[in-house]
Amino acid sequence: MKISPVIKGLITVVLMIAIFLLIFYSGKKTDARFQYSVFLVYALGICWTLFAYRQSAAFTGKFGDLFGQGFRCFVVVTLVIAIFYGIFNYLHPELIEEQATLYRKQILESVAKKDRLPTDIEPEIATFKKQFTLRLVSSAIFGYLIIGAGVTAVLSALLTRRTK
C-alpha cells in the first residue's frame, strides 16, 4: 500500500502534537530535552517520505523529484502545526500571561538601567499580549519551514548522490 507524502506528513504531525501534549500535560518539571523529540519525529517523518519514494518505481534519481516529495510532507506538517499552535494558545491564555510576566520583568530591568521609561511598561505589555499568538505562529511557520527544507535538501542530495 502506497502512502502519499501528504498522508505521511499528517501522520508525522499527529505524532508531533501527541508528544507536545504529553510534554505539556506531564508538568512544568519535564526535561527540556524532551522538546527536541518533536523535531526528531519531524525529521524522521521527512526521512520516511524520502526513503519510501527512493524505493518506489516512480523514483527518477533527480534531486528535484525527491525534494518535491519531502516538500509535500513538510509543508503539511508546517501548516497543521501552525494551526495547532494558534488553537492551543487560544485555549490556554494562561501561557500568554506567564510570558507577559516574564516580559514585564525584562522591562523592569530595562527601566532600572534607565533604558526605558516607567510609563512605557503597560502599553508594551498590552502590545506583547495582543501579538503573542501571532508571533508564536509566525515563528513556528518560519522555523518548521527552514528545518523541513534543510532536512529535505540535505537528505535529497545524499540520496540522489548514492544512486549515481
C-alpha positions as CSV (number, residue, x, y, z in Angstrom):
1,M,0.0,0.0,0.0
2,K,1.4,3.3,-1.1
3,I,1.1,6.2,1.3
4,S,1.3,9.7,-0.2
5,P,3.7,12.4,1.2
6,V,0.7,14.4,2.4
7,I,-0.6,11.4,4.5
8,K,2.9,10.8,5.8
9,G,3.0,14.5,6.8
10,L,-0.3,14.2,8.6
11,I,0.9,11.0,10.5
12,T,4.1,12.8,11.4
13,V,2.3,15.9,12.7
14,V,-0.2,13.9,14.7
15,L,2.8,12.2,16.4
16,M,4.5,15.6,17.0
17,I,1.3,17.0,18.5
18,A,0.9,13.9,20.7
19,I,4.5,14.4,22.0
20,F,3.9,18.1,22.5
21,L,0.7,17.5,24.5
22,L,2.4,14.7,26.5
23,I,5.2,17.0,27.5
24,F,2.9,19.9,28.3
25,Y,0.5,17.9,30.4
26,S,3.2,16.0,32.2
27,G,4.1,19.1,34.1
28,K,6.4,22.0,34.3
29,K,9.3,19.9,35.6
30,T,9.7,18.0,32.3
31,D,13.2,17.9,31.0
32,A,13.6,20.5,28.2
33,R,15.5,18.0,26.1
34,F,12.2,16.1,25.5
35,Q,11.1,19.0,23.4
36,Y,13.7,18.1,20.9
37,S,11.8,14.8,20.4
38,V,9.2,16.8,18.5
39,F,11.8,17.9,16.0
40,L,13.3,14.4,15.8
41,V,9.9,13.0,14.8
42,Y,9.6,15.8,12.3
43,A,12.9,14.8,10.7
44,L,12.0,11.1,10.8
45,G,8.8,11.8,9.0
46,I,10.6,13.6,6.2
47,C,13.2,10.7,6.1
48,W,10.3,8.2,5.9
49,T,8.9,10.1,2.9
50,L,12.2,10.4,1.1
51,F,13.3,6.8,1.7
52,A,10.0,5.4,0.6
53,Y,10.0,7.5,-2.6
54,R,13.5,6.4,-3.3
55,Q,12.5,2.8,-3.1
56,S,9.5,3.2,-5.4
57,A,9.3,2.7,-9.1
58,A,8.5,6.3,-9.6
59,F,11.9,7.5,-8.4
60,T,13.8,9.2,-11.2
61,G,17.1,9.8,-9.5
62,K,16.6,13.6,-9.8
63,F,17.1,15.9,-6.8
64,G,14.1,17.9,-7.7
65,D,11.7,15.0,-7.7
66,L,13.0,13.7,-4.4
67,F,12.9,17.2,-2.8
68,G,9.3,17.7,-4.1
69,Q,8.2,14.6,-2.2
70,G,9.8,15.9,1.0
71,F,8.3,19.3,0.4
72,R,4.8,17.9,0.3
73,C,5.4,16.3,3.6
74,F,7.0,19.2,5.5
75,V,4.5,21.8,4.1
76,V,1.6,19.8,5.5
77,V,3.4,19.4,8.9
78,T,4.1,23.2,9.0
79,L,0.5,24.1,8.1
80,V,-1.1,21.8,10.7
81,I,1.4,22.7,13.4
82,A,0.8,26.4,12.9
83,I,-2.9,25.9,13.2
84,F,-2.4,23.7,16.3
85,Y,-0.2,26.4,17.9
86,G,-2.8,29.0,17.3
87,I,-5.7,26.9,18.7
88,F,-3.6,25.7,21.6
89,N,-2.7,29.3,22.7
90,Y,-6.3,30.4,22.3
91,L,-7.3,27.6,24.6
92,H,-4.5,28.3,27.1
93,P,-4.5,32.1,27.8
94,E,-2.5,31.4,31.0
95,L,0.5,30.8,28.8
96,I,0.3,34.3,27.4
97,E,0.0,35.7,31.0
98,E,3.1,33.7,32.1
99,Q,5.1,35.0,29.2
100,A,3.8,38.6,29.8
101,T,5.0,38.3,33.4
102,L,8.5,37.3,32.2
103,Y,8.5,40.1,29.7
104,R,7.4,42.6,32.4
105,K,10.5,41.5,34.5
106,Q,12.7,42.2,31.5
107,I,11.1,45.7,31.0
108,L,11.5,46.5,34.7
109,E,15.2,45.6,34.5
110,S,15.5,48.0,31.5
111,V,13.7,50.7,33.5
112,A,16.2,50.2,36.3
113,K,19.0,50.6,33.9
114,K,17.4,53.8,32.6
115,D,16.9,52.2,29.1
116,R,13.1,52.8,29.2
117,L,10.6,55.0,31.0
118,P,8.2,53.6,33.6
119,T,5.3,54.9,31.6
120,D,6.3,52.5,28.7
121,I,5.6,49.4,30.7
122,E,1.8,48.9,30.4
123,P,1.5,49.8,26.7
124,E,4.4,47.4,25.9
125,I,2.8,44.6,27.9
126,A,-0.6,45.1,26.3
127,T,1.0,45.0,22.8
128,F,3.0,41.9,23.8
129,K,-0.1,40.1,24.9
130,K,-2.0,41.1,21.8
131,Q,0.7,40.0,19.4
132,F,1.9,36.9,21.3
133,T,0.0,34.2,19.4
134,L,0.7,35.8,16.0
135,R,4.4,36.0,16.8
136,L,4.4,32.4,18.0
137,V,2.6,31.1,15.0
138,S,4.7,33.1,12.6
139,S,8.0,31.9,14.2
140,A,6.7,28.3,14.1
141,I,5.9,28.6,10.4
142,F,9.3,30.1,9.6
143,G,11.2,27.6,11.8
144,Y,9.4,24.5,10.6
145,L,9.8,25.5,7.0
146,I,13.5,26.1,7.5
147,I,14.1,22.9,9.3
148,G,12.0,20.9,6.8
149,A,13.7,22.5,3.8
150,G,17.1,21.8,5.3
151,V,16.5,18.2,6.2
152,T,14.8,17.6,2.8
153,A,17.6,19.3,0.8
154,V,20.4,17.5,2.6
155,L,18.8,14.1,2.5
156,S,17.7,14.5,-1.1
157,A,21.2,15.5,-2.1
158,L,22.6,12.4,-0.2
159,L,20.1,10.0,-1.7
160,T,20.5,11.3,-5.3
161,R,24.2,11.1,-4.9
162,R,24.1,7.5,-3.8
163,T,22.2,6.4,-7.0
164,K,24.9,7.7,-9.3
